[in-house]
Amino acid sequence: MGKSYRPILLFCSLFSLFLSSSAQTCSYSFSNNRVYDSCNTLPLLNAHLHHTYHASNGTVDIAYRAAASSSSDWVAWAINPSGLKMVGSQALVAYQNSSGGVQAYTAPITTLAIQRGDLSFPVSGLSAEYVSSEFIIYATLTLTNNGTTVNQVWQQGTLSNGVPQTHPTSGPNVQSMGTLDFLSGVGTSGGSNSRIRRRNVHGVLNAVSWGVLMPLGAIIARYMRVFKSADPAWFYLHVACQTSAYIVGVAGWGTGLKLGSDSVGIKYSAHRNIGIALFCLATVQVFALLLRPKKDHKYRLFWNIYHHAMGYAVIILSIVNIYKGLDILDPEKKWKRTYTGIIIALGAIAVILEAITWPIVLKRKWKNPEKSHHGANGHGVRDGV
């Protein structure tokens, strides 16, 4: 065979290996010669669900396989009659005890705690084993009302003193859900459900408003007003930027409240508390514009100090909370890098403008020290908007 065919043969060999490895994800030899009609490779947490549906009595035999990072993990697979979420689900849980035996039990999830209890539908033949770094849960379920399409949730966490602990509340663990039709064997991933979309919308709105527009508005106010030709344009740009940031930020805050109400048992206390503080401070800052004294008023200096301190506090808290939000959402690293790049760029612009405007301000201060003392267009005591 000529050399010209070797690349084609190599490609075919690699393609065959790829197909073989893909097929093996659901190819598995179970103990006791168990065989299942269908298998679904679940998109997250390296898990698979094998199942056989019996239309005659409305039952389904399942074998849930999940890779574990160690034998001190716990795994669970569940059906949730009320929606795509962990709370409210009817779970099958397995873990390895201190003596090396694998325990399996049922747990109705009313909070994030995994406590033993009866499920809302009959379960028989429940058992589990730990083989080659995989937990396998076996059971026969009786489907209610002969329905074959279910909301499925699967999870994984760690043990502490032999007790299953709360699973991680970010990344794949909050996306491991979907629907499954036992009759057709067709499953869908929960990664595209409305809750995930709301989380993403919440993150984008807050990153754009508090994390970009708010610092940009501060930069406009601090540096553009130094240039006489920019007066009063800088003022309107500053107000427009900060007002837009506040409006978009309120929308992001509202989506956060909705996510919180829909996520019973999942709490991000620091992120939530900083968000509430931001909303309150920003609201006070917006209403402060209505109380802004004239430039020559004796209280204008105190208003300036208050306005600047409040504004910079909002910006610092905003950036901190956005990074906390990114840690919760756990998106691809490029999104965190992109936001970091934007913050670095804004910081670099501020440093450059600081170097440009200081000589102008000092020159004016020397020419008119009395005016500078009262804070008119000065860096020493900056005049408020």
N, C-alpha and C positions, 0 to 999 in steps of 0.2 A: 504494500500500500504506500502511495506517495506521501512525501512530507507535507504536501498541501492539505491533506486530510487530518493531520494531527491536531490542529487547533479545534476542528469540529468535533473530533473524538473527545478531546479534553473537556470541551464545553458540555457535551452530552453526558460525560461521566460525572462532572460536577452537578449538572442539573438533576441527574438520577439520584445522587447522594442527597441533594436538597429535598427532593420529593420523598425519599426514604425516611429522612430524619423528621420531616413534617408529619408523615403518616404515623410514625412511631409515637408521637405525642399522645395519641389515643389508643395505641396498640399496647395492651398490657395483659399479662397472665396473672389472674387473681388466684388466691388460695381457694381450696375446696372446689376447684374447677368452675367457679362462677363465670357466667357469660352474660353480656348485656347487648341489647339490640342497637343502642345508639350511644354516642359519646359527644360531648361538647367540650372543647378546650376553652376554658374561661380566659378572658383577655388580661386579667390582672392576678397578681399573687401566685402565679405559677401553679394553677389548679386545673382540674379536669372533673367533669361530672359524667359518669356512665349510668345509663338508665334503661329500663325496660317497662313499657306501659302495658297493663292488662285491661283492655276495654271491658271484659266480661264482668269484672267486679270493681272497676274504678281505682285500682291500686297501681303503684309504680315501685319497682325495685331500683334502688339507687346505690351507687358506690362513688363517694366523693374522695378524690385524691388531691392532696395538697403538699407540696414540698415545704419542708421546715428547715430553718437555718440551724436548729439544734433540737434535741429531744426535749428541751425545756420550753418549747413553744406549745401553744394550744391552737387548734383550728376549729372552724365551725362553718357549716352550711345551713341555710335557713330559707324558709318560705315566709313571705310577709303578705298576708291578705289585704293589708291596708295601704300598701304603696312601696316605692323603691327607697327604703331606708332600713337601718338596723333596728331602731326602736319600734316595737310592735311585731317583730318577726318571731317565727317559731323555729327555734334552732336545734340542730344536732351538733354536739360539742365533743371533742376528743382531746385527750392529753395523756402524757406518760407520767405515772406517779413515781415516787421515790424508790419503790421496789422494782421498777422496770416494767410493770404491767401497764397496759393502755386502758384507760377508762373512757367510756362513752356514755353520755346522758342527754336528756332533752332539757331545753331551757327556753321558756317564754321570755323574750327580752322586753321588759317594761322600762328599764333604764339601760345605761351602758354596762351595768353589772350583769355578770353571767351566772345566774343562780338556777339551781335545779328546779324543775317543775313540770307538770303535764302540759302538753301542747293542745291546741284547739282542734286537732285532728288525730286519729289513731296512728300510732307508730308501733311496728313490731319488728322483731329480728335485729334490734339495734346492737351493733358491736363495732369494734375498731381495732386496728393494728398499726404498728409502726415498722415499715419495711424500707430499707435503702433510703433513709432520710426523707421518707414520705409517710404522712398519716393517711390512712384510708378508713372512711366511715361507711359502714354497710347498714341499710335499713330498708324496710318496706313501709310506704306511706299510703294511707287511704285518702284520696283527693275528695274534697268536699264538693257536693252538688255535681259530681261527675265532670267538673271543670278540668281541662288539661293544660291551660295556660296559667302560669304562676309568675309572681315576682320573686326572684331569687336573690339572695344576698350571701356572700361568703366572706369570711374574715380570718384573721390570724393575729395572735398576740403572744405575750410571754407570761411565764408563771413567776410567782413570788411566794416562796414558802409552800409550794405545791398548790397555790390558788391562782386561777386565771385572772390576769389583770386586764384593765381597759386597753383595748387595741389602740394603735396610733390614730390620731384624729386629723391626719393630713395625708396628702399624696394618694397612692393607690388604695389605701384602706377606706377612704371616703368615696371612692369611685367603683368599688367592687360590688356592683349590683346590675341587674338586668332582668329581662323577661325570658321565659322559656316555655315552649309548647311541647309537652311530653309526647303528644300524638304525632306531630310532624318532625320533632327533634330540632326545630329551628329556635335559636336563641338570639337575643339582641343585647348589646352592651349597654350598661347604664351610664357610660361616659357622656352620652349625648342628652341625658335627661334634663328637664327644666331646672332642677336644683343646681346641677353643675354649671349650666349656663348662667344662672343668677349669681353664682359665686364668681364667675369670670367677669360678668358685667360689674359687679360690686368692686372687684379689684381694679378694673380699667377706669371706672368713674373716679375712684378715690385717688388713683395714681396721677391721673390727668389734672384733677382739681386741686387737691391739697398738695400733691407732690411736684407739680410742674407750674401750673398757673399762679399759685400763691407765691412761690419764690420769684417767679418772673415779674409779678406785679410789684414786689418789694424792690427788685433791682431797678425797675423803671422809675419808681418814686425816689430812690436814693440818688441815682446818678443823672437821670435826664433833666431834673430840675436845676442842676448846676448850670446848664447851658440856657442863657436867656432866650435864645431863639426857640427853645422847646416849651416855653411858658405861654399859654396854659395847657398845651397839648399833653404834656406829661401827666397832668392831673387827671384828665379824662381817660387817658390810656390806663393809668393806675386804677382808677375806679372801675373801669370796664373789665379789667383783668381780674381784680379781686371780687367783683360782683359775680362774674361768670364762674370763678372758682367756687364761690359760696353756693351758687345755685346748683352747679353740677355736684358739689360735695354733699349737699343736702339729699340729692337723688341717690348718691352712693351710700349715704348714711341710712336712708330709708330701706335700700335693698339689704343692708347689713342687719337691720332690725327684723326684716322678713326672714332672712336666713336663720337668725337666732331663734325665732319663734317656731321655725320648721325643723330645728335641730335639737329636739329635746334631749337633754343629757350631755350634749357636746358643748363645752364652754371654753372660750379663749379669753380668760379674764383680763389679761393685760391689754390685748388688742381691743377688747370691748370697752374697757375703762378709758383708755387713751382716746378712742373714738368719741365717746360721750364728752370728755373734756374738750376735745377739739371743736365739737359742734357748739358747745356752750361758749367757749372763748371766741370763736369766729362770729357767733350771733351777737355777742356783746360788742365786738369790734365793728360789725356792720352798723349797729344802732348808734355807735359812738359818733358816726358821721353826722347824725342829726344834732349832736350836742357840740359840734366843733366851734370853738370860739374864733373870733377874727384874729388876724395875725398880730395886731397891736394890743390885744386884750391881755390883762395881767395874768390870767389863768392859762394862756396859750402854752407857756413853757411846760406846765404840769400835764396838760393834755398831750403835748408832744411826747413826753416821757412815757406816759401811759400807753399811747398809741403804738409807739415803737416797741416797747417791752412786750405788749400783748401780741403784736404782729410777729416778732421774732420767735416768741414762745410757740405760736401756732405753727410756724414753718418748721421748727426743730421737732416738735411732737409729730407733725405730719410725716416727715421723712422717716422718723423712727417707726411709726405705726405702719407705714407702707412696707418696710422691710419685714416687720412682724407678719403682715398679711401675706407677703410673698412666701415666707416660711410655712405658713398655714396652707396656702394653695399648692405649694410645691410644684410650680410649673417647670417647663424646660429651662435650663440654666440661662439660655439666651435672653429671656425676659428680665431676669434679675440683672444681668450684665447690661442690657439696654438701659434700664432705669438708672443703674449706677453711672453709665456713660453720660446720661442726661444731667444728672446731679453734678458730676465732675465738670461738664461743659459750662453749666450755669455758674459754678464756683469759679472757674477760670475767667469767665466773662466779668464776674464781680471783681476779681483781683485786678484785672487789666483796667477796668473802669475806675477802680479805687486809685490806681497809680496815675491815671489821666486827670481825674477831677481834683485830687488833693492840691496840686500846684495852683489850679484856678481858684480854689477856695482860699488858700493861704494868701494869694495875691490880693484878693478882694478884702480879706481881713486886715491886711496891712494898710490898704488904702482907706478903709472905712471901718475902724475897730468898733465904733459904737453900734453900727448896724449888725456887725457880726456877733457882737455880744448878745444882741436880742434874738439871734438865731435866724436872721433872714438869709436864706440860701446858704447857710453855713454848715460845714461838717461837724464843727464843735458841738453846737446844739442845733440839730437838724429841725427845720420847720416841718410841721405835720401837714398832711394833705388837706 
